[in-house]
Amino acid sequence: MWEPLVPLLHADICATPDFGYFCEPELPSHLQPLVLIGVGHSFGFLWLLKQREYELDGLIGISSVPSFCERHSGYVALSAEDLSIARSSISKSPRSFVQSFQKKCGVPFHDRRIGPHCIDGRAILRDLIFLEQWNVRDELQQTRVPVRVLAASDDKILSLGNIQASFRGLSGVDIIIESGGGHILPVLKPEECAETINRLIQELAVS
């Protein structure tokens, strides 16, 4: 997912965690750049805020909310019924679940690099549990680093209204709205994502 975006970044080091959905999990460690910015997509934004290993200088969420399963201003990202359907679908056929999800996200189902047994449904179910349980509003309230959130106007997974409502009341969070791009902005709008990330890199480098 990050391949279109990474070459556009003005960064000396770009480490992309892999949660093991399609291959062996790989999490970066011992990162010590002068400026460390965490960029998390959807669930990855929550994951970054739950980590204690990384001392971030800035944080960018892409197509994300601080809590997927708690209602804010009438919105909830995932209902109990949604979670039940997702669990059942993943258990029956991880490949069909991923294919359906990516279609809803507006991106094609790429499986050239993965064989028929390389989608790890257990890893997806593991993070679905975390996604159900985690609420990072407290972490966002306590953070002292700049936070940017990129949201697409046509996201069919997390609507713009949902994202705006979920961050309401959290000071210091700037929501940047992109026209189009769906849920997978790093793939469909890599230049726009890079512009926001590079701007924050520059701001922090001179501060």
Secondary structure by P-SEA (a helix, b strand, c coil): ccccccccccccbbbbbbccccccbbbbccccccbbbbbbcaaaaaaaaacccccccbbbbccccccccccccccccccaaaaaaaaaaaaacaaaaaaaaaaaacccccccccccccccaaaaaaaaaaaacccaaaaaaacccbbbbbbbcccccccaaaaaaaacccccbbbbbbcccccccccccaaaaaaaaaaaaaaaaac
